Amino acid sequence: MNAMQAVTVADIAIVGLGEVGARFLDEMLRLKDRGIRVVCVAETDDTDGRRRAEAEGIPVRGLDDILAKGHAVDVIFDLTGSPSLRRTMREKMIETGNKHTIIAPETMARLLWAVVTAEVLGDDGHVRGY
């Protein structure tokens, strides 16, 4: 492998491309050369983040489609702020036997954000915890 080829560190999906999700998507796209690949996103509304993902050629999928990818997604960043949606994702992963994919709540996305950029991400009603 030559020095210009990035080793894939993680194939990720982002669920929720509102204001925080869109900014997170931008940061993850910036890390492409470090091996972070955004393989798909989920967003039901017509948001700036959804349009940005589409412009980048990232597939916009439904939640069931993302969960069905199984081992093809290492981490799902849940930026919806919906505990019930997160619970549904965990239940569906149990049903399908997916023990590979990690569901990272918004707290983990914010932690990663703080590591990769000096930009401050507003709190905007962020709920901590899993």
N, C-alpha and C positions, 0 to 999 in steps of 0.2 A: 504494500500500500504506500502510495507517495504521501508526502507531507500535506498536500492539499486536500486529500480525502478525509472526511470526518467519519469517525466511527459512530454508529448509531448508539446513543446513550439511552434514549427512551422514545417510544412512539406514544404520543399523547392525543387525547381528545379533550375538547373543552365544551362543557355543557353550560349554556348561558352566556350570551354575548351582548349583555347590556353594557353600561359604561365601564364597569370594572373588567368584565370579560373581554371587551374590545381592547382595552389597554393591555391586558394580560396577553392576549393573542399577539399584539404587536411585539411585545417583549420576547415571546417564545419564537416568533418568526425571526427576530434578530439573532437568536441563538442557534439557528439552523446549522451554521458552520461548526458548532460545538456538539452536534449530534442530536439535537432535539428536533423531532419531526412531529408536526401537527398533522395527524392522519385524517381527522374528521372533526366536525363540530356539530352541535345541536343548538338551534335557536328557532323558535316558532315565529317570532316577530320579525318585521323588516327593520333591523337595526343597522347602525353603521358597522358594527362588528361583523354581522352576517354578510353584509355587502363586501367588506374587506376580505373575509374568508373566501367568498365566491370569486373575487378578483384575483386572489392568489391561487385559485384552482383547488382549494381545499373542499372536499365534499361536505355538504350540509346534509345531515342524516337525522332521522328520528332516534329517540332514545333507545328503542328496541333494536334498531339496526346497529347502533354503536355497541350495545351490550352483546349482541350476537357475534361481534368480531372476535370475542374471546381473547386468545393470546396475541392477536394482532394489535392490541392496545395495552400498553403497560400501565398507564396512569390516565384516569378520567378526572379532570379537574372540574368539580361541581361548583360553579359560580352563580347558581340560581338563588342561593339563600333559602331554599325550601327543604326543611327537614323531612317532609313527607316524600319528596322526590328522591332524596338521598336514601331514605329507607326502602323505597320501591326499587332503586338500583341495586342495593345490597340483596334484597329478597330475590330479584331476578338472577343475580350472579350465583346465589346459592342454588336456585332451581336448575341452572344450566351447568353447575359444577365448575364454574370459573373461579379457580383459586389463584390465578395469575394476576389479573388486573387489580390495581389499587384505586380506590375512590378517594381522591384528595379533596377535602372540603376547602372552603374559601380561606380558612386560616392557613392552610399549607400553601396556597397560592400567594397569599400575602407574605408569608415567610420567604418563599422563593423570590418574590418581587423585591423584597428588601435586600436580598443577597446580590441580585443581578443589576440593580439600578439604584441610583441615588435619588430618583424622583419619589416624592412622597405620594402615597395612595390614600385618598380620603377615606374616612370611616363609613360614611353613608349608610348607617344602620347595620353594619356588619355584625353578624351573630357569631360569636366564638364557639368553638367546640366541634364535635363530630356529630 
